Structures are given as C-alpha cells and as structure tokens.
Amino acid sequence: MPSKMTARDLMTPDVVTVPPETPVVAMAKLMADRGISAVPVLAADGALLGLVTEADLIRRLADEDVEHRPSWFSAMFSTPGSQADRYARTHGAVARDVMTADVVAVGLDETAAHIAALMEEKKIRRVLVVERGKLRGIVSRADLLRALVTPMAEGEAMSDDRIRRAVLAAMKREPWANSFYLLADVQDGVVTFHGFMRDAGVARGLRVLAEGVPGVKGVKDETQPLPAYM
C-alpha cells in the first residue's frame, strides 16, 4: 500500500545538480530547459550543500523592482543578520549565495506518510533523499500523488475511496480547485462534483483533473453557480 512505500520507492534518483560556483543565469536556463523547479547544490565530494528553487530565483527578480523594498515596519522586526542574508540571496551571482542551506531531507527508508506530513508542515513541494550526507534522490508532491494512485497489486481495481482520495489530493495541489464550496464523490469509478462552482473555467479544469486520475471511469458535474452573497 502507498502508506508502506518509502523514499527509496518514490524518489527520482537521477537528479540534476549543480556545483556551488554555478552562475544564477545558468541555473535559470537549466531549470527552464529541463522543465524542473529546483536543483540541489553539491560539493566536489558529492556532499549536499543546499537547494536552489524557482522561488529563490523569482525572489531575486522581484527585488530588482525599485518599488519592492522592505517597509520600515518589517525592518523593525528583522535583524541586521537576516537583512544581510536576504540581500546576499537576492543579489548573489552564484549558487552558493542564493541557495537555501537549511534543506528538508529524509533517509531512504522514510515512509510516504511521513514525507507527506513533512511537506504539509513545512509548506514545501519536495524533499531530498540522502544517505550519509550524500544525495540519493528527490521526492516531489507529484511522486506522492503517484504513490496514492498506484494499484496495490497487479490487476487489482482501484476502490472508490482510493480514487476519491487521489482526486482530493490532486485538487489540493491546485489553488483554483481547492475550494471550500466543492465536494467530490466517487461511485463505481465515476467522480461527481457537488457544491458551488465559481465559473465554467473551473468546471472544465476539474473535469480534466479528475479524468487524469487512474481508475476514473467518468466525471459528472452536479454543481450550482456560486451565489453572489457567497
């Protein structure tokens, strides 16, 4: 079952990495070309030093806006050290300056359930898998979703409850789909959405999302337009 799966089972082992001297521009191009959202930074001996994410690079771009400056109020509650750290990360030219050194990492035998709990607690999209300080792989939210919908045994049908949990997990990953006013039901492999819908675009997106979950045989929309007072 997915809850028994470990980081060893879930991780992507062939991770694109960079040395600490890699220029920021080169990392941005690497992420764009490979379609990835983060690159671990490794020392010459393979030791994990940190992680550079697309959020780190976007933060750097945002700080180039002359209007994007810390307010006097926020400055009151930040130390010179934290201000200097932000300056280095948003103005640094190479990986070692912009990377996050305090990365969330797990061992090879960490369970899928624990990894999912870490991601929720830390509000992160991925965890690194290490063994004796060396990078072995990376587990993303997408990897956890695949674990949730992987059949428990070859040829075994997906249960309605499992399909429903997979649909809800997929909805939670999409800000436009994770609505307080939406409910998903599954019966005989058919997903039915109930509640209130903001617009037709969300309805179309939900249909595509549900159809992409393994085991789904059909999708029904029984939602109502969102009332103005809501």
C-alpha positions in Angstrom: 0.0 0.0 0.0 1.1 3.6 -0.6 1.5 4.2 3.2 4.1 1.4 3.3 6.1 2.9 0.4 9.4 4.6 1.3 11.5 7.3 -0.1 13.6 4.6 -1.8 10.4 3.5 -3.7 9.2 7.0 -4.5 12.3 9.1 -5.3 13.6 10.2 -8.6 17.3 9.0 -8.5 18.7 10.8 -11.5 18.6 14.4 -10.1 20.1 17.3 -12.0 22.6 19.0 -9.6 25.0 22.0 -9.8 28.3 22.9 -8.1 28.3 25.9 -5.8 30.1 28.1 -8.3 27.3 27.8 -10.9 26.1 31.3 -12.1 22.5 32.2 -11.4 21.7 32.8 -15.1 23.0 29.3 -15.9 20.7 27.8 -13.2 17.7 29.7 -14.5 18.4 28.4 -18.0 18.9 24.9 -16.8 15.6 24.8 -15.0 13.8 26.2 -18.0 15.4 23.8 -20.4 14.9 20.7 -18.3 11.4 21.7 -17.0 12.4 21.4 -13.4 11.7 23.7 -10.4 14.8 23.1 -8.2 18.4 22.0 -8.3 20.4 20.6 -5.4 23.9 22.1 -4.9 26.6 19.6 -4.3 30.2 20.0 -3.2 33.1 18.4 -5.2 32.9 15.3 -3.0 29.2 14.9 -3.5 28.1 16.3 -0.1 24.8 18.1 -0.2 25.2 21.9 0.4 21.8 23.3 -0.3 19.0 23.7 -2.8 18.1 26.4 -5.3 14.4 26.6 -6.3 12.5 28.6 -8.8 11.1 30.6 -5.8 14.7 31.7 -4.9 15.2 33.0 -8.5 11.8 34.7 -8.6 12.5 36.4 -5.3 15.7 37.7 -6.8 13.8 39.1 -9.8 11.2 40.7 -7.6 13.9 42.5 -5.6 15.1 44.2 -8.8 11.8 46.2 -8.7 12.7 49.5 -7.3 9.4 49.6 -5.5 10.0 46.3 -3.8 11.7 47.4 -0.6 11.2 46.3 3.0 8.9 48.7 4.8 10.1 50.5 7.9 7.6 48.3 9.9 9.0 45.0 8.7 12.5 46.4 9.2 11.7 46.9 12.9 11.2 43.2 13.4 14.2 41.9 11.4 17.8 41.7 12.5 20.8 43.1 10.5 21.8 39.5 10.0 18.5 38.5 8.4 18.5 41.6 6.3 22.1 40.8 5.1 21.1 37.2 4.4 18.2 38.3 2.2 20.5 40.8 0.4 23.0 38.1 -0.3 20.4 35.7 -1.6 18.7 38.2 -3.8 21.9 39.8 -5.2 24.3 36.8 -5.2 25.7 35.8 -8.6 26.3 32.1 -7.9 24.5 29.1 -6.4 26.3 29.2 -3.0 24.9 32.7 -2.4 21.3 32.2 -3.4 20.7 28.6 -2.3 18.7 27.5 0.8 21.2 25.7 3.0 18.7 24.5 5.6 17.0 21.9 3.3 14.5 19.3 4.4 16.0 15.9 3.8 14.9 12.3 4.7 16.5 8.9 4.7 16.0 6.1 2.2 13.6 4.3 4.5 11.4 7.2 5.4 7.7 6.4 4.8 5.5 8.1 2.2 3.1 9.1 5.1 5.9 10.9 7.0 7.2 12.6 3.8 3.7 13.9 3.1 3.4 15.2 6.7 6.7 17.0 6.3 5.7 18.7 3.1 2.4 19.9 4.7 4.1 21.1 7.9 7.0 22.9 6.1 4.9 24.1 3.2 7.3 22.7 0.7 7.0 21.0 -2.7 9.8 18.5 -2.4 12.2 16.7 0.0 15.7 15.5 -0.7 16.7 11.9 0.0 20.2 11.5 1.5 22.4 8.7 2.7 25.4 9.5 4.9 25.3 13.1 3.8 25.2 12.2 0.0 22.3 12.9 -2.2 20.5 9.8 -3.4 17.3 11.3 -5.0 14.4 13.7 -4.6 10.7 13.1 -3.8 8.2 15.7 -5.1 4.4 16.1 -4.4 3.8 14.5 -7.8 5.7 11.4 -6.6 3.5 11.2 -3.6 0.3 11.5 -5.7 1.5 8.7 -8.0 2.1 6.6 -4.8 -1.5 7.3 -3.8 -3.0 6.0 -7.1 -0.6 3.1 -7.7 -2.5 -0.1 -7.6 -1.8 -2.3 -4.6 -1.3 -5.3 -6.7 -1.1 -6.1 -10.4 -4.6 -6.2 -11.9 -6.3 -5.0 -8.7 -9.1 -2.5 -9.3 -8.9 0.9 -7.7 -11.5 1.3 -4.9 -13.9 4.3 -4.9 -12.4 5.6 -1.7 -8.9 5.4 -3.1 -10.0 7.2 -6.2 -11.7 9.9 -4.1 -8.6 10.5 -2.0 -6.5 10.8 -5.1 -8.9 13.3 -6.6 -8.9 15.4 -3.4 -5.1 15.2 -3.3 -4.9 16.5 -6.9 -7.4 19.3 -6.1 -5.3 20.4 -3.1 -2.3 20.9 -5.3 -4.2 23.3 -7.5 -5.2 26.7 -5.9 -8.1 27.2 -8.3 -9.5 23.7 -7.4 -9.1 23.5 -3.7 -12.4 25.2 -2.7 -14.4 25.2 0.5 -17.6 25.1 -1.6 -16.7 21.9 -3.6 -17.2 18.3 -2.8 -16.1 15.2 -4.7 -18.0 11.9 -4.6 -17.0 8.6 -6.3 -19.3 5.7 -7.1 -18.3 2.8 -9.4 -15.3 4.8 -10.6 -17.4 7.8 -11.6 -16.4 11.1 -10.0 -19.3 13.5 -9.2 -18.7 17.1 -8.1 -21.2 18.8 -5.8 -21.4 22.2 -4.3 -20.9 25.6 -5.9 -18.8 26.4 -8.9 -17.2 29.8 -9.5 -17.2 29.7 -13.3 -17.1 27.4 -16.3 -13.3 27.5 -16.5 -13.0 25.8 -13.1 -15.6 23.2 -14.1 -13.6 22.4 -17.2 -10.3 22.2 -15.2 -11.9 19.9 -12.6 -13.1 17.5 -15.3 -9.6 17.3 -16.8 -8.1 16.9 -13.3 -10.4 14.1 -12.4 -10.0 12.3 -15.8 -6.3 12.3 -15.2 -6.6 10.2 -12.0 -6.1 6.4 -12.7 -9.2 4.4 -12.2 -11.7 7.2 -13.0 -14.3 6.0 -15.5 -16.3 9.2 -15.9 -16.9 12.7 -14.4 -20.2 14.3 -13.6 -20.8 18.0 -12.7 -23.7 18.5 -10.4 -22.6 21.8 -9.0 -24.6 25.0 -8.9 -23.4 28.6 -9.8 -21.8 30.3 -6.8 -24.4 32.7 -5.3 -23.4 36.4 -5.2 -23.7 36.6 -1.4 -21.0 33.8 -1.1 
